[in-house]
Every structure is written in structure tokens, then in C-alpha cells.
Amino acid sequence: MHADDNVAIVANDGGLPAGTVLPDGLVLREKVPQGHKLALVDIETGGTVRRYNVPVGYARQPIAAGSWVYERLIDMPSARALEGLPMATVPAPASAPLTGYSFEGYLNADGSVGTRNLLAITTTVQCVAGVVGVAAERIRAELLPHYPHVDGVVALEHSYGCGVAIDAPGAEIPIRTLRHISLNPNFGGEVLVVSLGCEKLQPDRLLPPGTIPLLGGRDAGAGPETVCLQHDEHVGFMSMVDDIVTRARPHLERLNARRRQTVPASALVVGVQCGGSDAFSGVTANPTVGFMADLVVRAGGTVMFSENT
């Protein structure tokens, strides 16, 4: 992966058997499984094992060139004290902006732009997840075929909201997170809220009136439409499901009337998330996604990173 590395990664399906001769003439002393490291040179006891030109461990015993470098042969580097960590990483070199790029997206009332046209069913508490899941499946099966311009329905379920200390220090963080998920640009303001009724996280706490900007002259100050499952009109599980499905129709009508518009690439927001910290993500997907992120940012767009390798 780097000219100064003393190990390489075996990418071949099934690994490489003992006796394999590498292009530089190195002969494998033993089988090396796919995704694992092999020593390119002799590494003495205590010697640094380098990949990406970064120490990934120290040899517990002599490791001969052509050997499989596995976990039991190396000690992990000790974590540095926080005081010794740099305040920032080395910034990437400046790149020229990319201009004139655009994409076809859905323009929202708050100025954000979605890449998909989805109905969101958000929940105030984990207790309603079962009902909402069944309702979402029925909407997909029975309603979506009649609304060809709607890409799907998303049930926003979570494990919060019941007997929580709703006013405790820091409680605003999960509430804010759930609120902002409901504001995803792909939902276009069409958010149907499902509440149980007795939870600490009430609908007006999760999504206060005015939180979701709306198109079409509708009153955003009225707050999102809410289905309360403990309402007297519900006489059982399927009654609750039926109500959610019925309430979804007007939202789907409005979503179905939306059309993509040409918007500048600067309006694009891309979220990326680690798909698995295996031996290949750091040498395949991550560099590819990183290159894409650089292009989006150069075009004025935004890329948000969660945990990644």
C-alpha cells in the first residue's frame, strides 16, 4: 500500500498457497489467507510492522520474509496520551473548484434538495414500532403502486421516548437527533407522526409546530399530522394500522405531484458510513468514496462522515 511498507495484503480469492512466487521473486513460506498480511522482508523481534507507512504493530518474534503475519505474532502499538495527539490532521492540498455541475433533485420548502421522494413515518416511542412496521408494509403493497413518482416509505423507528428522563441534562441530544432525521431532505416535509399517547417524548416535543417547512401554502405552524394509537377510535391492532394507512394517502398524493428539477451540485449532501472494518475497506471502498467526496466538495456540495476506517 506504500513504498515503505514491509507487509502486503493478499487480495486473491482463497488466499495464496505456500510456495507461491510473487512478482519480485519472494516465495511464500506458508499459506496466507485472503485479506491477511505477508512479510515482504525479514522483521526482527520488536521490529515495526508497517502498513500504509503506519505502524500497525511490533513483532513478538522474528518474522521471516514470505511468512503469514497474523495477530499472535505482533503486539499492538500503545495508545498515546491525549496530550501528545496533534490538534488536527494534515489538511489536504487545495484543489480548484468544479463549476457547472448539476443534478436532478427534489427542491424543498427550506431550500434543501432531496435525491429521493419518500414518505416518512416517524415515531415518538419504541412501543409503536410493531404497528408502524405492519402499516409501512401495507402502504408499500397497497398504496405505492398507485403513486409511481413516490420512491418508497420509511418507518423511522428507535428505542427512545418511553420512561426516559425527558428533561435530564443531555436529553436534547437524542431528541434533536430524531427530529433532524425527520427533516431529511428526501422526505420533502411529508412526515406522518405515530404516537402511543403516554410516552414522555410527546409529538410536540419531538417536532414542535413550525419545525417542518411545508410547500403548497399549508400551515407549517399547525405541526405535523399525528396518529395517536391510544385514541378512543382505535379498537385493536388492525384498527391502528388502518388509520395509519388512511392518513398516509394525502401525503402520498402530494409527494406524487413532485417532480425533479435541475439544481446545482452545491445543493448535494452525501452521508457516508463505514460498511465494515475489514482488510479491504481501507484499500478499496474507502479511497473510492474519499475521491468521490473530494469531487462533491470541490463542486460546492457537502459530505458528512460517520465512523470509518
N, C-alpha and C positions, 0 to 999 in steps of 0.2 A: 504493500500500500504506500510505502515511502522508500526512497532510495537508501535511507539509513536503518530500515527495519532489519532485524535479524531473525524474524519469523515470517512465514507466509500462510495464507488461508487456503485450504483445499476446497475448491468450488465444485469439483467433479461429482456427479451423481454416484452415490455409493462409496465415495472416498477414493483413495489410491492404495493399491496393494504394496506390500513390501517388494523391493526390487525395482520399483518404477524409477525410470531415469528421467530427470527433469531437463528442460532445455539447456540449462547451464552445466549439465553433467552430474549434478548431485543425485545420488542413489538413495532411495528411502530404505531405512533400516527395518521398518515395520509398517504395518497398515496404519494409515491416518484417516479417520472418518471424515465424511463431508462436513464442512463448517469448522473444522478444528485446525490448529496451528501445527506447522512443522518447522523445525530449526533449520535455518539456512547456513548457519556457521556453528562451530563449537561454542558453547556457552559454559563458562566455568561456574563453580559454586558461588552464589552471591551475585553473579552477573545479571545485568539488566536484560529483561525480555522486552523488546520494543516492537510495538505495532502502531501505525500512523505516526511513527517517530515519537511515541509517547511511552513511558514505562508502564507496562501492564502487570509487572511482577518481577520477582527476583528468583533465580534458580536455587532450589534447595540442594541440588546435587549437580554434578557435571552432566550436561546435555549435549550429546554428540550431534553433529550436523546430519540431517536426514531423519532425526527422531521425531516422534509424536510429542508435542509439548502440551501436556494435559494438566488439569487442575492440581493434582497431588505433587507435581514436580515444581511448582512455583509458590512463593509467598506473595501475598498481596501487598502493594505499597501501603505504608502507613498514611492515614489521613493527616494533612497539615492542619495546624491550628488556624482558627478563623482569622487571627491577627496576621497570618502570613499569606492569606489569599489576596490576589490582586483585586482592586476595586472594580475593574471592568476587563472584558476581553479585548483583544486587539481588534480595532474596527476594520471592516472590510474596506478595500480601496474604493474611492469614489468612482462611480460609473455614470456615463452620460444618460440623461433621461430618455425614455422611449416615448415618442409622441405619435399621435394619430391612430392609436389603437382603441377599439371599442368592443362591446359585446351586446348581445340581446338579452335584456333583463326586464324584470317587473318593477316599475317605479312605485314607491310607497309614499304615503302622505307625509312622513317625516323626512323625506329626501333619500332614504336608504333604498337600495336596489337589491331585489332577490334574484336568484338564479333558478328558483323553482316556485311553483304556485301551489301551496299546501294549506290544508285546514289543520289548525292546531286545536287539540282538546287538552287544556291544561287542568291540573288537579291541585286542590288545596291540601290534600292529605292522602297518605298511602292507603287508607281504608277503602277508597273508591276505585282502586286500580282494577279490580276484577270486573266491575260493572263497565268501566270505561274501555277495558280491553275487548269485551264482547261487543260493545257498541261500535268501536272502531272497526272491528271485523265486519259487522253488518253494513256499516257505511261503505266500506270498500267493495263488498259483494253486491249490495243492492242499489246504492246511490251513485257511486263513482262512474259506472258505465254510462250514465246519463249526462255526465259533465266531462266531456273529453278534454277540456282545457285545464282541468284540475289534476295535478300530478299525484296527489295522494292525501292521506290523513295521518297525522302523527299524534299519538297519545303521549303526553308529557307526564310520565309517572315518576314518583320519587318516594323516599322513605321518611318524609318530614311532615310536620304540621299538626300532629295529634296532641299528645300531652306534653308539649315542649314548653320550655321557659321562654315564652314569646318575647318578653321584654328584657331578657338577660343580656349582659354585655356580649357583643358579637353576634347576637341573634339576627341582626340586619344582614349579615353576610349570606347565609343560606336563603333568606327571603329575597334579597337583591338578586342572587344568582338565578333563582326560579323565575323571578319577574323578567329578567333580561333574556332568559331562554324563550319566554313567551313573546318577546319583542324581536325575535329572529326575523331578518328581512324576508325570508322565504315564506312567512305566514301572512304577510300583507295586511296585518291588522285584523284578520279574521280569526279570532281566538274565542272559543267556547269554553267557559269555565265550569267544571263539575266540582261541587262541594258536598260534603256529607251533612254539615249543619252544626255539629257540636265541636268541631276541631278548633284549636287555638288559632291556627292560621286561617282567619276568615277571608273571603274573597276580596273585600275592600281593603284588607291589609296587604294581600298579595298584589293586587292590581287596583290601586286607588283610581277613582274616576279621573279621566284625562291622561292616564298612563299610556294608552294605545292610541296614537293618531289615526284618524279614520278618513277615508275618501268618500266621495259621493254625498257630501252635505249632512252626514249623520252626526249626531251629537256625541262627541267623544267624552263629554262631561258626564254622560249617563253611566259610564262604566261598561265593562264587557258583559255580554249575556251570560247568566249563571243558571245552572241546573242544580237545585238542592235536593239530594236524594232522600232526606228526611221529611220532605214536604208531604202534607196530608194526601195529596193527589196520587202519590205512589203507593200501590198496594202489593208490591212484590218486586222481585228481581227484574223480570221482563218488563214490568211497567216502567222501571227506571231506564232500562235500555231503550225502550220505545221512545221515551221522552227525549233522550239524547239524540237519537236518530232523527226525530222530527225537528228538533231545534237546529240540527245541522243543515237542513235544506236551504234556508235563506243565505247562510254563509257560503254554501257551495254555489248558489245562484250568482252571488256577487263575484266569487273567485272565477267562475267560468266565463264571466264577461271580460275579464282582464286579458290583455294581450302584451306580448313582449315589445319593448321599444329599444331602439339603438341608444346606448348610453356609453359614456367614456370609460375606458378601462380603469380610471382613477376611482370609479364607484365600486369596484370589485373588492369584496372582503372574503378572504380564504382562511378557513381554520384547518390546521393540520394537527394530527395526534399520532403519537407513537403506536405503531402496529405490532410491536414485539421486539424485544431487545435480543435478537438472535445474532448469529455471527455474520449474517448477510445484510441486515438492515442498514448497518453503518457503511456498507460498500456498494449498495445498490439503490434502494428506495430513498434513503436519506439524502445522498448527493443529488439525486434527480429532483426530489421535492425542493431541496435547497436552491437548485438552479432555477426552478420554476418560481420560487419565492422571490429571488433576486429580480427576475423579469417583471413580476407583478409590481414590486415596489418601485422599480425604475419607471414603470408606466403610471405611477401615482397611486396604485392600489395599496391595500393593507393585508398583511399576513399575520395571523395570530398563532403562536406556538404553545402547545401544552407539553407535557413531559415527552422527551425524545432522546434517542441515543446519538 
